[in-house]
Amino acid sequence: MGTANGAGRTLAEHAYVELRERIIDMRLPPGSALDEDALMRELGVGRTPMREAVKRLESDRMLTVYPRRGTIISEVNIKDLRAISDARRVLEAFAARKAAEHVTNDDRAVLRACLAELAHEGTGSNQEAMTLDERIHRAIYATMRNSYVEATLVQYFSLSQRMWNFVLAGLAPITGNVHEHAELLKAIIDGDPERAAKLAEEHVTHFEDLVRAAL
């Protein structure tokens, strides 16, 4: 299957990551048709890697494939917000609890680096805050050490990011929401599972409230 130039990953993985990022950040807008031929040329991939990427994104609920009609970028349905948030409340709390139970000194160094970034995050853009938010979530997932739960969390987090981008113009600065991570990171560093789980669950609820307020 080969690898994408300089990427160190398979062509199918390259296509998947590139398409997912464009769907999340709205460069491929909801309801639009996926022009596979144009994207294959742009990304430098063949038919098989593209079809593999499409299949994964359909499983991620970011694409909808209609037989004989083509592939459509899935609509952002705000009715899904509650269901996604309910799932994330359970899974993020689990991840935070396990991270606090399994945290090592090496993990603490990574998490303290995230804390340092938070300390310097002030009046940046919502997009910058979202990037930092993702980096912190990924660090917590890695500390949890459960690749199965991590894969599911990444899927739900991506859906949340897409919903966030969909309503971003109506959102006030979200740095306060991201700064909630400071206490969560400290709880994990301190090895306090119950506090970490509680803070993670509250963070997801506050995210849901922010999105609803922007509608």
For each residue, the residues with C-beta under 8 A, 3 or more apart:
1: 10 11 12 48 49
2: 10 11
3: 7 8 9 10 11 14
4: 7 8 9 10 11 13 14 43 44 45
5: 44
6:
7: 3 4 14
8: 3 4
9: 3 4 13 14 17
10: 1 2 3 4 13 14 49
11: 1 2 3 4 14 15 44 45 46 49
12: 1 15 16 45 48 49 52 53
13: 4 9 10 16 17
14: 3 4 7 9 10 11 17 18 43 45 49
15: 11 12 18 19 39 43 45 49 50 52 53
16: 12 13 19 20 52 53 56 57
17: 9 13 14 20 21
18: 14 15 21 22 43
19: 15 16 22 23 28 34 39 53 54 57
20: 16 17 23 24 57 60 62 158
21: 17 18 24 25 27
22: 18 19 25 27 28
23: 19 20 26 27 28 57 62 63 73 74 162
24: 20 21 62 158 161 162 165
25: 21 22 165
26: 23 29 30 162 165 166
27: 21 22 23
28: 19 22 23 32 34 73
29: 26 32 73
30: 26 73 74 75 76 166
31: 72 73 75
32: 28 29 72 73
33: 70 71 72 73
34: 19 28 39 54 63 70 71 72 73
35: 38 39
36: 39 40 50 54 71
37: 40 41
38: 35 41 42
39: 15 19 34 35 36 42 43 50
40: 36 37 43 44 45 46 47 50
41: 37 38 44
42: 38 39
43: 4 14 15 18 39 40 50
44: 4 5 11 40 41
45: 4 11 12 14 15 40 49 50 53
46: 11 40 49 50
47: 40 50 51
48: 1 12 51 52
49: 1 10 11 12 14 15 45 46 52 53
50: 15 36 39 40 43 45 46 47 53 54
51: 47 48 54 55
52: 12 15 16 48 49 55 56
53: 12 15 16 19 45 49 50 56 57
54: 19 34 36 50 51 57 58 63 65 71
55: 51 52 58 59
56: 16 52 53 59 60
57: 16 19 20 23 53 54 60 62 63
58: 54 55 61 62 63 64 65 71
59: 55 56
60: 20 56 57 63 155 158 159
61: 58 74 159
62: 20 23 24 57 58 73 74 158 159 162
63: 23 34 54 57 58 60 71 72 73 74
64: 58 71 72 73 74
65: 54 58 70 71 72
66: 69 70 71 72
67:
68:
69: 66 72
70: 33 34 65 66
71: 33 34 36 54 58 63 64 65 66
72: 31 32 33 34 63 64 65 66 69
73: 23 28 29 30 31 32 33 34 62 63 64
74: 23 30 61 62 63 64
75: 30 31
76: 30 162 163 166
77: 80
78: 81 163 167 211 215
79: 82
80: 77 83 84 159 163
81: 78 84 85 163 208 211 212
82: 79 85 86 208
83: 80 86 87
84: 80 81 87 88 156 159 160 163
85: 81 82 88 89 160 204 205 207 208
86: 82 83 89 90
87: 83 84 90 91 156
88: 84 85 91 92 153 156 157 160 204
89: 85 86 92 93 201 204 205
90: 86 87 93 94
91: 87 88 94 95 149 152 153 156
92: 88 89 95 96 137 153 200 201 203 204
93: 89 90 96 97 197 198 200 201
94: 90 91 97 98 144 149 197
95: 91 92 98 99 140 141 144 146 149 150 153 200
96: 92 93 99 100 140 144 184 187 188 193 196 197 199 200
97: 93 94 100 101 193 194 196 197 200
98: 94 95 101 102 144 145 146 149 193
99: 95 96 102 103 107 140 141 143 144 188 196
100: 96 97 103 187 188 190 191 192 193 195 196 197
101: 97 98 191 193
102: 98 99 107 143 144 145
103: 99 100 107 108 111 143 188 189 191
104: 107 108
105: 108 109
106: 109 110
107: 99 102 103 104 110 111 142 143
108: 103 104 105 111 112 189
109: 105 106 112 113
110: 106 107 113 114 139 142 143
111: 103 107 108 114 115 139 140 143 185 188 189
112: 108 109 115 116 185 189
113: 109 110 116 117
114: 110 111 117 118 132 135 136 139 181 185
115: 111 112 118 119 182 185 186 189
116: 112 113 119 120
117: 113 114 120 121 132 135
118: 114 115 121 132 136 178 179 181 182 185
119: 115 116
120: 116 117
121: 117 118 124 128 129 132 175 178 179
122: 175
123: 173 175
124: 121 128 129 175
125: 128 129
126: 129 130 168 171 173 174
127: 130 131 168
128: 121 124 125 131 132
129: 121 124 125 126 132 133 173 174 175 177 178
130: 126 127 133 134 161 164 174 178
131: 127 128 134 135
132: 114 117 118 121 128 129 135 136 178
133: 129 130 136 137 177 178 181
134: 130 131 137 138 157 161
135: 114 117 131 132 138 139
136: 114 118 132 133 139 140 178 181 185
137: 92 133 134 140 141 153 157
138: 134 135 141 142 154
139: 110 111 114 135 136 142 143
140: 95 96 99 111 136 137 143 144 184 185 188 200
141: 95 99 137 138 144 149 150 153 154
142: 107 110 138 139 145 150
143: 99 102 103 107 110 111 139 140 188
144: 94 95 96 98 99 102 140 141 149 150
145: 98 102 142
146: 95 98 149 150
147: 150 151
148: 151 152
149: 91 94 95 98 141 144 146 152 153
150: 95 141 142 144 146 147 153 154
151: 147 148 154 155
152: 91 148 149 155 156
153: 88 91 92 95 137 141 149 150 156 157
154: 138 141 150 151 157 158
155: 60 151 152 158 159
156: 84 87 88 91 152 153 159 160
157: 88 134 137 153 154 160 161
158: 20 24 60 62 154 155 161 162
159: 60 61 62 80 84 155 156 162 163
160: 84 85 88 156 157 163 164 207
161: 24 130 134 157 158 164 165
162: 23 24 26 62 76 158 159 165 166
163: 76 78 80 81 84 159 160 166 167 211
164: 130 160 161 167 168 171 207 211
165: 24 25 26 161 162 168
166: 26 30 76 162 163
167: 78 163 164 170 171 211 214 215
168: 126 127 164 165 171 214
169:
170: 167 214 215
171: 126 164 167 168 174 210 211 214
172:
173: 123 126 129 176
174: 126 129 130 171 177 178 210
175: 121 122 123 124 129 178 179
176: 173 179 180
177: 129 133 174 180 203 206 207 210
178: 118 121 129 130 132 133 136 174 175 181
179: 118 121 175 176 182
180: 176 177 183 184 199 202 203 206
181: 114 118 133 136 178 184 185 203
182: 115 118 179 185 186
183: 180 186 187 199
184: 96 140 180 181 187 188 196 199 200 203
185: 111 112 114 115 118 136 140 181 182 188 189
186: 115 182 183 189 190
187: 96 100 183 184 190 192 195 196 199
188: 96 99 100 103 111 140 143 184 185 191 192 196
189: 103 108 111 112 115 185 186
190: 100 186 187
191: 100 101 103 188
192: 100 187 188 195 196
193: 96 97 98 100 101 196 197
194: 97 197 198
195: 100 187 192 198 199
196: 96 97 99 100 184 187 188 192 193 199 200
197: 93 94 96 97 100 193 194 200 201
198: 93 194 195 201 202
199: 96 180 183 184 187 195 196 202 203
200: 92 93 95 96 97 140 184 196 197 203 204
201: 89 92 93 197 198 204 205
202: 180 198 199 205 206
203: 92 177 180 181 184 199 200 206 207
204: 85 88 89 92 200 201 207 208
205: 85 89 201 202 208 209
206: 177 180 202 203 209 210
207: 85 160 164 177 203 204 210 211
208: 81 82 85 204 205 211 212
209: 205 206 212 213
210: 171 174 177 206 207 213 214
211: 78 81 163 164 167 171 207 208 214 215
212: 81 208 209 215
213: 209 210
214: 167 168 170 171 210 211
215: 78 167 170 211 212
